[in-house]
Amino acid sequence: MQLHTNVDLSSYNTLGLRSSANLYTELHNIIDLHNLIQNESVKNEKWHILGGGSNLVLPEQIKGLVIKVANKGRELIQEDSDYWYVKAQAGEVWDEFVQWTLQHGYHGLENLSLIPGTVGAAPIQNIGAYGVEVKDSLFEVTGIDLKTGELKTFSNEECKFSYRDSFFKQEGAGKYLIWDVTFRLPKKVKLHLEYGDIQKELDRQGLDENPENISKAVIAIRTSKLPDPKKIGNAGSFFKNPIVPSSQKDELLKQYPALVTFPATDGKHKLAAGWLIDQCGWKGKKLGPVGMYEKQALVLVNHGGASAEDVWKLATEVCADVKNRFGVDIEPEPIRW
């Protein structure tokens, strides 16, 4: 375990924002973490946990210690008549892990293909796409108490999952580091084709309905709609889809019959934030070095040289326009350091 000073993190966040860490280290194994916890020189520093940097808005200067989680490994640890139990270390790249599961015949994560980030970050955000969320197949999480170094196992219920949220993003934030995640994947294949354009994409490519082909379809859809962070900085979908009471949804539909809605829990409804933003004229619109992507109004992009301040200025204006026109509050999805 080595400590580095003044490390450029511009390439460590998919938005490509200018950012530098006062202190930086990488964790490759449990011994690295225990050594870090016992290191007196960083005990009073604020610790920031970094995964793939795909859901972060980083400031130009990060005070404290940035800890890059870099442990690797994935394996089948157990199976019964109904499920495979697959464990992945937190530093694994999420999509590489998804493709590995499919190659080994373990199904259930195919709808989550090509989501950027790491395995360890997936439960924090309860990542989701095309009708599926991580919580649907997550069995348990191994977390490490950052003060004591003690390991704690969190069940699915203890993770307190909700839409793009979890215990680790709320009361557990800054207290625990996710070290590995175990998934329970069903042996009886259950396909999720009802959301988005998956069925259309399968038909377009002439593909049979199976998990491997669903993954191919999802990758094709995401590639056509979302920009590659290696070519233009972005953090994927920048705003959460707002959840509103049925009465508010019904009133909005009277005024805007084309409004895109989805059923949510407790009789509420989820509105497509991308549609709301598009109707406010933000698709393809720029504000300084940032803007909303020309093919998908939900995606905020960095056209080059942007800072966190540029990002939040644009996000604030988008939120205000949606509120003024529709009376609906939308909020950013990425975490702000």
N, C-alpha and C positions, 0 to 999 in steps of 0.2 A: 504494500500500500504506500503510494507516494503522493505527497502534496505538491501541487503546482500553483504558481502565482500568476495573476494577470493573464488568464487564458481566454482567447477569443472564442466566443460561442456562436458566432454568426452562422456557422455551418452545422450547429447542433440543434437548431430549431427550424422547422420546415417553412416558417414564414420568412426565414432569412433576414431577421431583424439584426441590426447592429447591437451587439451585446458582448460584455466582457465580465468574467468572474474574478473576484479578488483572490479566491482560493478554489481549487478544483482537485478532485480525486476520483478514481474509478474503483468499483468494488467487483472483483472477479470471483471471490469465494467468501465463505462465512468468516474465515480468519481475518480477511481484510476488514470486515465490518467490526469485529471484536477489537482489532487493533485501533480502529478509528474511534470507537466509543471510549477506549482507555487513553486516548491521546489528549493530554492536558492542554496542548496548544490550541485545540479547536473546540474545547468543551463549551466555551462561552460564545462561540460563533453561531449565527443563525444558519441552520442546515436547510438546503434546498435539494429535493430529490429529482433527478433528471432521468427520464426514460428515453423515448425516441424524439422528444421535443416536438411532437406533432399536434399537441393540444395546449401550447403555451404561448403567452405573449411576454417576451423577456425585455426588461429594461436595459438601457445602455450600460449601466454599471450595476452588477449584482454584488451587494455587500454580504459577507458571510462565506459559507462553504457550499459549493455545488458538488453534489455527489452523483456521479454517473453510475447507474446500476448496469453491470456488464456481465453478470453470471449467465452461463449457458447450459443447456441440457434439456432433453425431452424424452419421455419414456412411458410405456404402458406399465403401470404399477399393479394393476389388479383387474379382474373381470369376473362377472357372474353371468347368469343365464340371460340377463336383460341388458347389461351395460358394460362398456369399456371405461376404465378409469385411467385417464392420461394426465401425467404431470409435466408441466413445463416451467423452467426457471424464468424469473422475472425479466432477465436481460434478453431473452429470445425475441427476435423480430416477429410481430404478430402474424403477418401474412405468411411468412416462411413456416411458422408453426401450423397454421391452417392447412397449407398445402401438404405438409408432412402427415397430418392426420388423414387427409384424403388418400394419399399415396399408400398408407397402411390399412385403408379400409375402415377407418374410424370416422363416422359421419355425424353431422349435427352443426358444424361450424361453417358450412359452405356459404351461407348467405352473408357471412362476415368477411368474405375474401376481400383482399386489397385495402383493407382499412389500415392506415399508417399507424406506427407506434409499436410499443413493446407489449409483451404478455403481462408484465407487472402493472402497466398503466391501464390495461383493459378493464379490470374490476373497479378502479377508482372512478372512471367515467361511466361505467356500465355501458360500454360502447354498443351500438346497435345499428342495424341497417336491414332494409328489405324484410321487415316483419319479425326480425329476430334480435334478441339482446343477449349479452354475455350471461346475464343472470339465469337465462333459460337452461343453460347446461353447466354452469359452474357448480362444482361440488364443495370445494373448500379452498381457503387461502391460508398460506403460512405467512404471518407477519412477524416482524422483529421489533421489539420495543427499543426505540432509539436511545433511551436513557440507560437501560439495564442490559440490553443485548439478549434478553429472554425471548424465546420463540413462543408464539401463540397461534393456535389454529382457529380460524374463523369459519363457521359454517355458512352456507348460503344465507340463511336467515339472519345471522349476526352481521353480515355485510350490509344489511339494511338498504337493499337496492331500490331505486326508483328511477324515473326517467332521467338519464344522463347524470345520475347521482348515486352516492353510496356513503357508508360510514367513513370510508377512507378520504372522502372529499369534504366531509363535515367534521364531526367531533373527533375523528381519528386523524385528521390532517396534521402532519408534522410530528405525530406521536409514533406512528408505525411505518416501517418500510416493508413493502410487499416483496417477499423473497421467492416464492413460487406459487403456482396456481394449479389446482387439480380440477379437471373437467370430467363429468359423467356423461358419456356419449352413448346413445341408444343403439342396440344391435338391430332393432326393428326400424327400418328406414322410414322417416316421416319427412316428406318434402314440404317446403314452404314456397308456394308459387303465387300466392294471392296478392303479393305486394309489389308495387312498381311495375316495371316492364319485363320481368323475368320470363313469363310465358311467351311474350312477344319475341324476345330475344332468342329463346330456344327454338321457336318456330322459324325465325329468320335464318338461323344457322342450321336448321334441320337436325337439331340435337334431340336425343331421347331425354325423358325426364328421369334423371338420376343425380345424386349429390355432386359428382365430378363435373357434370355438364352445367348444373346450377352455378357452381363456382366459376366456370368459364363464362357463363352469361352475365353474372354479376361483375366480373372483371371487365367484360366488354362494355357494359353499361356505365360503370364508374369511369372507365378510360375515356368514353365519349363525352361525358358530362363534366368531369372534374379535371382541373389542370394538374400536371405532373410537378410536384414541389421541386424537382431537380431543374425544371425549366422556368418556372415562375413560382415565387414563394407564396405559400398558402397553408392554412391549417384545416383544410377540408370545410365542412359545414361550420360556419362561424356563429350562427345563431340557433338556439333551441327552437323547436316547434312549440308555440304557446298552447297551453291547455286551458280551455274555457268551459263555462257551464253550457248545458244544452240550449238554454234560453238565449244566451248571447250568440251562440252559433246559428240558431234559427233566425234571429233578427238580422245577422250579417248576410245570411243566405237570401233573405228577401231583397236586400239592397244589391248584393253581388252573387247572382246565381251560379257563377263560375268558380266561386270560392272552393278551394280544395280542403276537405276535412276527412278525419279518420276517427273512429271510435277510440276513446281512452278508457280509463278505469273510473269507477264510481259514477257512471252515467255522464261523464264529461266528454269533451271532444277535443282532438288535437287539430290545430290549423297548420297548414303548410306555410312556414315562415318564408320560404323562397317565393311563393306566390304573392304573399303580402308585400314583400320587398320589391318584387318585379312590378307590381301595380303602382308602386310609388315612384317608378322610373329610375331605379338604381342599377338595373342590370347593365353592365358595361360602363357605368359612370365612374369617373375618377375624381379623387379629392387629393391633390398633391401626388405623392408617390404611391398612393394606395387607391384601391377601387374595388367594386364588386365585379366578379368575373362575367365576361360577356356571354358565356353559355349557361351560367347558373348563378342566379342572383343571391343565392344563399352563401356563396363562397367569396370571402374577402381575400384579395391578392395584393402582393407587394410587387410593384412594377420596377423596384430597384431603389435601394438606399433608404428605405423607410425605417422609422423608429417606432417604439411602442406608443409614443404620443400621437404619431400620425394615425396609427391603427385605432386608438380609442376615440380620436376626434371623428373619424369616419363612422365608427360603430355608434357613437352617440347621436349623430345626425340621422342615421338610418332608423334607429329606435324611435327617435322623436317623430319622424315622418310617418312611420307605421302607426304610432299612437294617435297622431293628429287625424289621420285619415280613417282608421278602423276602430279606434278606441281600444286597441289591443297592445298589451305590453309584451315585447320580445326581449330576450336577454342573451348576451354572448355565451357561447359554449366553452371556449378556451379558458384556461386558468391564468390569471394575471399575477405575476410575481412582483 
